[in-house]
Amino acid sequence: MAAAAAAAAGPVFWRRLLGLLPGRPGLAALLGRLSDRLGRNRDRRRRRPPWLLLAPLLSPAVPHVISPPCCLCPEGVHRFQWIRNLVPEFGVSSSHVRVLSSPAEFFELMKGQIKVAKRRVVMASLYLGTGPLEQELVDCLESTLEESLQAKFPSDLRVSILLDFTRGSRGRKNSRTMLLPLLQRFPQQVRVSLFHTPNLRGLLRLLIPERFNETIGLQHIKVYLFDNSVVLSGANLSDSYFTNRQDRYVFLQDCPEIADFFTELVDAVGDVSLQLQGDDTVQVVEGMVHPYKGDRAAYCKAANKRVMDVINSARTRQQMLHAQTFHSNSLLTQEDAAAAGDQRPAPDTWIYPLIQMKPFEIQIDEVVTETLLTEAERGARVYLTTGYFNLTQAYMDLVLGTRAEYQILLASPEVNGFFGAKGVAGAIPAAYVHIEQQFYSEVCSLGQQERVQLQEYWRRGWTFHAKGLWLYLAGSSLPCLTLIGSPNFGYRSVHRDLEAQIAIVTESRALQQQLHQEQAQLYLRSGAVSSATFEQPSRQVKLWVKMVTPLIKNFF
């Protein structure tokens, strides 16, 4: 485990070297620490070392498919099936996948789904806002719960909400106070879990003030689930995300296996979180180590086991289902299945949940993302977007050192969520400008301007929070894969926070067109970044911001 952890933490070169050292955790850990030191030193330099251009050769090998492709398996025709060696694979029909485009559509869909839910509503978010739109959402939950009790045949509707403890407790009126009436009125049906990072403890917890304590680590997963349908997004439960904060959203309709997986995942994180009580106090689940009062190593070990049990059991279930469907001696033809009453169309789309929880030594999303960037061939196009452009060193090395073409969409300062904020937070957009300028200068110094291009999103009166990527294979005008969910590709996403996204691989031309249109609409509101961009008066970064940014860039 130590070797694997060190390997995943270091730059690409060291990961390759660590792969040659099986069974030597001490040496692996030493190289991991050395790699961290070198990574920090490299951040201080203007230019990358020459071996950067060898990144594709030095990066980890693609995980091999354990068993050879089978002519009976629809999955055998796509090149990303190696992901199923790490996580469960869910085959669905593309007719069950819908890409949403606007905050209003996202909000209306959630309200509509809550109103018709009969069995479960599961919501994981950073926080729940305190305005009238958020109250409208809570009212929908209350009405649905009330109807479940008044029905002629009362349902067993359960509502489970997972939020971050520090963000959800900020201010006198906060996420907790918004949800207390539900807890008090429906104590047997409603569960509110507040995740507290194990890294905020002791003297650090006492000294860091509110808001600043959120920089240490957060619950950042955004999953919204209603019976057997799931919305994956980067959007939080707050008014701007329902009105004028652009994000991404995908609706997986009537996908029971996927809904079961994310229900179990949220339950697992909920079990290692603090439980909100009707009197606004919190308690630990019985038998669980306290996240900041108990032993940190014991807590993280227990949390790792709880989450990995969910991932591994779902992976086993899906493998068994796959074997029964495509490898059983009593294999039915599609016509036989239809005659037997199974009307589900054959899958042409595959969903892979990618989880990243570095505090618990779970690094699946990081491994898959790095492998996708590594294997993107010459002629392939990667459209990558993030509301907070602050790539990890490993991601940066791969973008600059591999062969695919990159179009990177990021927020202009005016649509950054921190633009106009009070105090130190108001300087955060300028810090992102400084990081962007450093990256652009590096692209230029390597002569990569044609292959790696930056674009800035701008829309009057809006902010930008979209994240993910679209992969277009060489020679294709449509994407065959997208990543969508909560990660921002930055240090926080990889090292500090709890994150989840899904990889969607599809052969459906209709769904590929949906994904292409989503990408095109976002990039349509952007302008290309050039040297002239940073000469504008609004892009002049103060000296103190430049000096402080290297010290704090890993916290935002």
KEFI-937014 format. One line per field, with one value per residue (C-alpha): x, y, z; residue number from 1; residue in three letters. Coordinates in steps of 0.05 Angstrom, whole numbers. Example, Ala and Ser with C-alpha at 12.3 -4.5 7.8 and 13.67 -1.06 7.14 Angstrom:
<nodes>
xx	(246/273)
yy	(-90/-21)
zz	(156/143)
i	(1/2)
aa	(ala/ser)
</nodes>
This chain:
<nodes>
xx	(0/57/88/22/8/77/72/6/30/95/107/101/175/178/114/147/209/168/135/202/207/153/157/202/155/211/249/183/163/232/226/155/180/237/188/146/208/227/156/157/224/200/142/193/225/204/218/206/266/281/252/183/176/185/123/84/141/152/79/44/24/-50/-83/-92/-159/-156/-193/-191/-249/-307/-345/-410/-393/-416/-361/-308/-314/-290/-219/-234/-256/-192/-228/-272/-211/-214/-288/-356/-378/-452/-477/-539/-577/-560/-635/-629/-576/-595/-547/-576/-552/-575/-581/-657/-665/-624/-667/-734/-713/-693/-759/-798/-760/-769/-844/-851/-800/-830/-772/-710/-681/-605/-569/-494/-468/-417/-472/-545/-557/-604/-644/-716/-698/-663/-723/-767/-725/-733/-808/-811/-777/-825/-887/-863/-848/-916/-951/-914/-944/-1014/-1019/-1069/-1010/-954/-888/-820/-791/-723/-685/-609/-569/-493/-459/-393/-389/-349/-384/-452/-441/-417/-457/-516/-565/-535/-547/-559/-613/-646/-653/-670/-746/-743/-703/-750/-814/-791/-737/-747/-743/-690/-616/-567/-493/-439/-370/-312/-243/-195/-140/-173/-160/-125/-94/-104/-180/-180/-139/-165/-227/-291/-286/-211/-221/-253/-186/-162/-210/-283/-338/-342/-384/-446/-496/-572/-612/-687/-711/-673/-652/-588/-561/-485/-460/-410/-466/-482/-550/-549/-589/-534/-528/-603/-600/-536/-476/-458/-442/-450/-504/-522/-587/-585/-658/-683/-613/-625/-556/-523/-572/-558/-483/-487/-537/-487/-429/-466/-486/-414/-388/-448/-428/-359/-390/-422/-498/-540/-591/-658/-628/-572/-519/-478/-461/-415/-445/-441/-375/-342/-278/-289/-262/-223/-222/-203/-140/-130/-98/-152/-207/-177/-167/-240/-264/-222/-251/-322/-317/-275/-325/-378/-334/-310/-377/-410/-353/-363/-439/-430/-378/-427/-483/-438/-420/-493/-513/-458/-422/-477/-489/-562/-547/-611/-614/-641/-706/-712/-701/-754/-803/-788/-809/-741/-752/-686/-646/-575/-524/-487/-462/-419/-415/-355/-357/-289/-277/-221/-211/-137/-146/-170/-117/-169/-141/-182/-201/-129/-104/-158/-151/-75/-81/-131/-86/-26/-59/-91/-57/-32/-91/-138/-170/-182/-229/-216/-254/-249/-277/-212/-151/-97/-75/-33/39/25/-33/7/66/20/-16/51/87/37/15/-60/-88/-116/-169/-172/-232/-226/-261/-243/-232/-301/-338/-295/-338/-292/-295/-315/-309/-290/-223/-168/-217/-224/-152/-165/-185/-119/-82/-116/-95/-23/-26/-57/-3/52/22/13/85/107/65/98/169/159/130/64/16/-16/-26/-46/-94/-128/-197/-233/-307/-345/-419/-448/-481/-459/-405/-370/-364/-363/-312/-294/-268/-290/-245/-248/-209/-164/-206/-271/-316/-355/-331/-334/-318/-332/-315/-368/-375/-342/-266/-231/-165/-128/-89/-151/-189/-132/-105/-153/-227/-275/-293/-334/-347/-366/-333/-386/-363/-413/-420/-487/-482/-543/-510/-443/-479/-510/-441/-411/-466/-455/-381/-393/-443/-394/-336/-380/-380/-304/-246/-177/-120/-58/0/-44/-94/-45/-28/-98/-102/-152/-101/-45/-31/-4/64/40/-9/47/89/34/5/59/48/-27/-43/-53/-110/-158)
yy	(0/48/36/48/111/139/121/156/218/232/260/215/197/173/132/94/83/60/8/-26/-32/-82/-102/-45/4/39/57/74/122/154/165/191/244/260/268/317/358/359/377/437/459/452/499/554/548/584/526/451/404/370/303/334/316/243/245/194/144/153/152/90/36/31/-21/-83/-117/-180/-224/-219/-184/-230/-228/-233/-172/-104/-75/-110/-58/3/18/43/-23/-25/23/-35/-65/-8/8/-22/-17/-1/-14/27/49/120/134/136/192/265/324/386/455/508/521/532/465/432/465/448/376/367/395/352/289/303/310/241/203/143/106/149/218/222/288/300/371/418/458/480/555/596/636/629/580/534/539/520/457/441/453/403/351/367/360/294/266/289/256/192/190/210/160/103/56/94/88/77/141/159/224/224/289/293/361/388/404/468/498/475/507/575/634/636/617/559/491/460/509/501/426/423/428/366/328/349/332/268/239/167/185/239/233/292/275/328/305/334/325/288/338/395/377/398/467/478/471/519/573/575/620/605/605/595/527/504/506/445/395/388/341/363/306/330/273/281/217/204/131/100/164/203/272/280/351/400/445/458/468/544/598/619/547/549/616/645/601/557/485/417/366/296/260/184/163/96/67/25/-5/63/92/35/47/122/110/62/110/168/122/101/172/188/133/164/234/270/261/323/318/353/400/422/380/327/255/202/138/85/46/96/134/209/247/300/277/204/174/201/138/93/138/141/66/54/104/72/4/30/65/12/-42/-5/1/-70/-102/-63/-82/-156/-150/-119/-172/-227/-193/-187/-261/-281/-237/-253/-316/-360/-428/-409/-345/-317/-281/-211/-236/-289/-237/-193/-251/-264/-194/-159/-97/-63/-45/-71/-23/25/68/52/90/85/120/151/166/208/212/223/231/158/136/126/154/122/186/210/144/143/216/211/148/181/241/196/152/209/197/245/275/265/327/338/394/406/456/480/539/543/534/506/440/391/383/314/338/398/353/308/364/395/330/287/288/304/373/410/464/487/528/569/626/698/739/771/705/674/657/698/761/821/782/819/814/767/725/783/772/699/716/753/693/650/700/694/617/622/669/625/565/604/627/556/534/589/573/501/523/488/545/509/444/472/530/568/600/643/639/704/719/783/774/701/661/598/533/479/424/360/338/312/265/264/207/221/233/238/300/275/257/184/198/251/261/298/310/349/349/412/378/419/403/408/358/308/315/349/339/282/279/237/240/191/171/163/122/118/90/124/179/214/218/237/295/316/317/354/406/416/428/474/517/528/544/590/640/642/681/656/673/706/748/809/781/793/864/888/935/888/832/867/825/860/841/815/768/741/729/696/652/598/592/585/554/486/512/538)
zz	(0/16/-52/-87/-48/-61/-134/-143/-107/-145/-214/-275/-278/-207/-215/-271/-228/-169/-213/-217/-142/-120/-48/-26/9/48/-15/-50/5/3/-72/-62/-13/-61/-117/-76/-62/-135/-154/-108/-134/-205/-190/-177/-245/-308/-355/-352/-354/-421/-399/-398/-472/-452/-408/-450/-445/-370/-349/-321/-370/-386/-341/-383/-391/-349/-398/-474/-509/-524/-589/-549/-506/-532/-488/-529/-583/-544/-523/-452/-421/-380/-332/-309/-275/-225/-217/-234/-306/-320/-390/-409/-470/-492/-492/-416/-417/-424/-422/-390/-411/-362/-287/-294/-328/-272/-218/-250/-262/-189/-164/-211/-192/-117/-126/-158/-115/-80/-50/-41/-50/-41/-47/-39/-45/-15/18/14/7/49/-2/-28/-84/-35/11/-48/-56/19/13/-43/1/58/13/-16/54/78/20/33/103/81/24/28/26/61/24/55/25/54/45/55/49/52/60/83/158/154/93/117/186/161/189/237/181/144/112/180/201/133/143/217/206/162/214/270/231/198/244/219/145/140/150/146/146/153/130/170/141/187/168/207/279/344/348/273/281/340/306/234/229/193/116/120/152/88/53/91/59/39/18/-55/-87/-125/-136/-138/-139/-143/-140/-198/-234/-221/-237/-238/-237/-209/-185/-112/-81/-82/-117/-166/-189/-205/-243/-271/-253/-312/-297/-329/-314/-339/-323/-321/-323/-298/-285/-222/-216/-221/-171/-123/-129/-113/-57/-26/-37/-4/53/62/66/111/158/168/176/234/240/248/304/313/365/317/352/316/334/308/280/334/330/283/300/309/248/286/359/346/319/248/219/249/222/151/150/171/119/64/80/82/14/-21/2/-37/-99/-98/-83/-140/-186/-168/-178/-247/-267/-247/-285/-345/-341/-335/-393/-443/-419/-391/-422/-426/-464/-495/-560/-559/-590/-535/-482/-512/-515/-442/-424/-420/-462/-445/-508/-515/-483/-528/-471/-410/-345/-299/-230/-213/-140/-111/-35/-23/53/51/0/-54/-120/-175/-211/-211/-242/-296/-314/-320/-362/-409/-418/-429/-481/-522/-589/-641/-677/-618/-588/-514/-493/-419/-376/-305/-267/-227/-271/-225/-255/-214/-235/-263/-306/-330/-350/-389/-426/-445/-459/-497/-569/-569/-584/-523/-519/-447/-425/-361/-327/-345/-280/-286/-285/-230/-170/-125/-168/-125/-60/4/37/16/-25/-73/-96/-116/-188/-196/-169/-223/-276/-251/-255/-324/-348/-322/-357/-422/-419/-411/-471/-512/-488/-511/-578/-564/-580/-638/-600/-531/-533/-476/-480/-429/-417/-410/-403/-375/-307/-301/-267/-293/-255/-310/-306/-342/-409/-477/-517/-593/-624/-684/-746/-708/-707/-645/-575/-553/-479/-428/-355/-315/-240/-184/-196/-220/-240/-187/-125/-80/-123/-124/-53/-5/-21/-32/-106/-154/-228/-282/-347/-401/-461/-517/-587/-597/-649/-619/-550/-580/-615/-548/-516/-576/-573/-498/-510/-569/-531/-474/-519/-561/-504/-500/-529/-546/-498/-528/-503/-512/-461/-404/-427/-412/-351/-318/-321/-284/-222/-160/-136/-69/-105/-148/-86/-45/-100/-99/-24/-26/-94/-63/-20/-73)
i	(1/2/3/4/5/6/7/8/9/10/11/12/13/14/15/16/17/18/19/20/21/22/23/24/25/26/27/28/29/30/31/32/33/34/35/36/37/38/39/40/41/42/43/44/45/46/47/48/49/50/51/52/53/54/55/56/57/58/59/60/61/62/63/64/65/66/67/68/69/70/71/72/73/74/75/76/77/78/79/80/81/82/83/84/85/86/87/88/89/90/91/92/93/94/95/96/97/98/99/100/101/102/103/104/105/106/107/108/109/110/111/112/113/114/115/116/117/118/119/120/121/122/123/124/125/126/127/128/129/130/131/132/133/134/135/136/137/138/139/140/141/142/143/144/145/146/147/148/149/150/151/152/153/154/155/156/157/158/159/160/161/162/163/164/165/166/167/168/169/170/171/172/173/174/175/176/177/178/179/180/181/182/183/184/185/186/187/188/189/190/191/192/193/194/195/196/197/198/199/200/201/202/203/204/205/206/207/208/209/210/211/212/213/214/215/216/217/218/219/220/221/222/223/224/225/226/227/228/229/230/231/232/233/234/235/236/237/238/239/240/241/242/243/244/245/246/247/248/249/250/251/252/253/254/255/256/257/258/259/260/261/262/263/264/265/266/267/268/269/270/271/272/273/274/275/276/277/278/279/280/281/282/283/284/285/286/287/288/289/290/291/292/293/294/295/296/297/298/299/300/301/302/303/304/305/306/307/308/309/310/311/312/313/314/315/316/317/318/319/320/321/322/323/324/325/326/327/328/329/330/331/332/333/334/335/336/337/338/339/340/341/342/343/344/345/346/347/348/349/350/351/352/353/354/355/356/357/358/359/360/361/362/363/364/365/366/367/368/369/370/371/372/373/374/375/376/377/378/379/380/381/382/383/384/385/386/387/388/389/390/391/392/393/394/395/396/397/398/399/400/401/402/403/404/405/406/407/408/409/410/411/412/413/414/415/416/417/418/419/420/421/422/423/424/425/426/427/428/429/430/431/432/433/434/435/436/437/438/439/440/441/442/443/444/445/446/447/448/449/450/451/452/453/454/455/456/457/458/459/460/461/462/463/464/465/466/467/468/469/470/471/472/473/474/475/476/477/478/479/480/481/482/483/484/485/486/487/488/489/490/491/492/493/494/495/496/497/498/499/500/501/502/503/504/505/506/507/508/509/510/511/512/513/514/515/516/517/518/519/520/521/522/523/524/525/526/527/528/529/530/531/532/533/534/535/536/537/538/539/540/541/542/543/544/545/546/547/548/549/550/551/552/553/554/555/556)
aa	(met/ala/ala/ala/ala/ala/ala/ala/ala/gly/pro/val/phe/trp/arg/arg/leu/leu/gly/leu/leu/pro/gly/arg/pro/gly/leu/ala/ala/leu/leu/gly/arg/leu/ser/asp/arg/leu/gly/arg/asn/arg/asp/arg/arg/arg/arg/arg/pro/pro/trp/leu/leu/leu/ala/pro/leu/leu/ser/pro/ala/val/pro/his/val/ile/ser/pro/pro/cys/cys/leu/cys/pro/glu/gly/val/his/arg/phe/gln/trp/ile/arg/asn/leu/val/pro/glu/phe/gly/val/ser/ser/ser/his/val/arg/val/leu/ser/ser/pro/ala/glu/phe/phe/glu/leu/met/lys/gly/gln/ile/lys/val/ala/lys/arg/arg/val/val/met/ala/ser/leu/tyr/leu/gly/thr/gly/pro/leu/glu/gln/glu/leu/val/asp/cys/leu/glu/ser/thr/leu/glu/glu/ser/leu/gln/ala/lys/phe/pro/ser/asp/leu/arg/val/ser/ile/leu/leu/asp/phe/thr/arg/gly/ser/arg/gly/arg/lys/asn/ser/arg/thr/met/leu/leu/pro/leu/leu/gln/arg/phe/pro/gln/gln/val/arg/val/ser/leu/phe/his/thr/pro/asn/leu/arg/gly/leu/leu/arg/leu/leu/ile/pro/glu/arg/phe/asn/glu/thr/ile/gly/leu/gln/his/ile/lys/val/tyr/leu/phe/asp/asn/ser/val/val/leu/ser/gly/ala/asn/leu/ser/asp/ser/tyr/phe/thr/asn/arg/gln/asp/arg/tyr/val/phe/leu/gln/asp/cys/pro/glu/ile/ala/asp/phe/phe/thr/glu/leu/val/asp/ala/val/gly/asp/val/ser/leu/gln/leu/gln/gly/asp/asp/thr/val/gln/val/val/glu/gly/met/val/his/pro/tyr/lys/gly/asp/arg/ala/ala/tyr/cys/lys/ala/ala/asn/lys/arg/val/met/asp/val/ile/asn/ser/ala/arg/thr/arg/gln/gln/met/leu/his/ala/gln/thr/phe/his/ser/asn/ser/leu/leu/thr/gln/glu/asp/ala/ala/ala/ala/gly/asp/gln/arg/pro/ala/pro/asp/thr/trp/ile/tyr/pro/leu/ile/gln/met/lys/pro/phe/glu/ile/gln/ile/asp/glu/val/val/thr/glu/thr/leu/leu/thr/glu/ala/glu/arg/gly/ala/arg/val/tyr/leu/thr/thr/gly/tyr/phe/asn/leu/thr/gln/ala/tyr/met/asp/leu/val/leu/gly/thr/arg/ala/glu/tyr/gln/ile/leu/leu/ala/ser/pro/glu/val/asn/gly/phe/phe/gly/ala/lys/gly/val/ala/gly/ala/ile/pro/ala/ala/tyr/val/his/ile/glu/gln/gln/phe/tyr/ser/glu/val/cys/ser/leu/gly/gln/gln/glu/arg/val/gln/leu/gln/glu/tyr/trp/arg/arg/gly/trp/thr/phe/his/ala/lys/gly/leu/trp/leu/tyr/leu/ala/gly/ser/ser/leu/pro/cys/leu/thr/leu/ile/gly/ser/pro/asn/phe/gly/tyr/arg/ser/val/his/arg/asp/leu/glu/ala/gln/ile/ala/ile/val/thr/glu/ser/arg/ala/leu/gln/gln/gln/leu/his/gln/glu/gln/ala/gln/leu/tyr/leu/arg/ser/gly/ala/val/ser/ser/ala/thr/phe/glu/gln/pro/ser/arg/gln/val/lys/leu/trp/val/lys/met/val/thr/pro/leu/ile/lys/asn/phe/phe)
</nodes>
